[in-house]
Amino acid sequence: MARNGVAGGLTGTVLAAAADAEAYNGVKTEFREKLARVEIFMDLWTGKNPKFLGEPVWIGK
């Protein structure tokens, strides 16, 4: 499943690659995904920048 979105001027696509995970691993994955979603909104709210930005790498050009 892919989700497209725009947040803080950034556009991206998120892929959920754990569709066939076992039941227990699926629960852990869902918990991690929900925690990551909360974390990204906290980062956007507080204005936190990426830790390892580095030089931009253009793919496909």
N, C-alpha and C positions, 0 to 999 in steps of 0.2 A: 504494500500500500504506500503510495506516495502522497505527500501533502505539500502544497506550495504556499508560500507566505511571504509577507513583507513586514519587517520589524526594525525600527530604528534606522530606516534608510537602507537596510540590507535585504536583498531578495535571495531566497533559497528554497531548496527542495529537501525534505526529510523522508528517508525511506525506512520503513519498519521491516527489518529483515528477519524478525523472529516469529513469523507466522506459524511455523511448524515446530516450535519449541515444545518440550514436554510440559506437563501441567505445572510442576513445581518451578521449573525454569521460566515458564511463561509468567508466573506470578512475580518472580524476581525481576524479570524484564519489564513488566508493567510498572512495578514500583520504581525502578530506576528511571524509566521514561517519564513518569509523572514528576519525580524529583528533579530531573533535568529541566523539565518545562518550568517548574517553579524557579529553579536557579537562573534560567535565562532571563525571566522577567525581573528577577531581583537585580541581575547584572545590568539590564537596560534601565531600570529605575534608579540605580545608584550611579550610572555612568561609567561602570567598570570597563576597561579596555582589555583586549586579548593580551595574555602574558607573553606569548611567543608570536609576534606579528611577522617579523622578518620581511624579506623582499617579496613583492608580489610575483607569482608564477602564473603566466598565461598559458592555458591549456588549449590546444587546438588552433594555434595561430602560427 
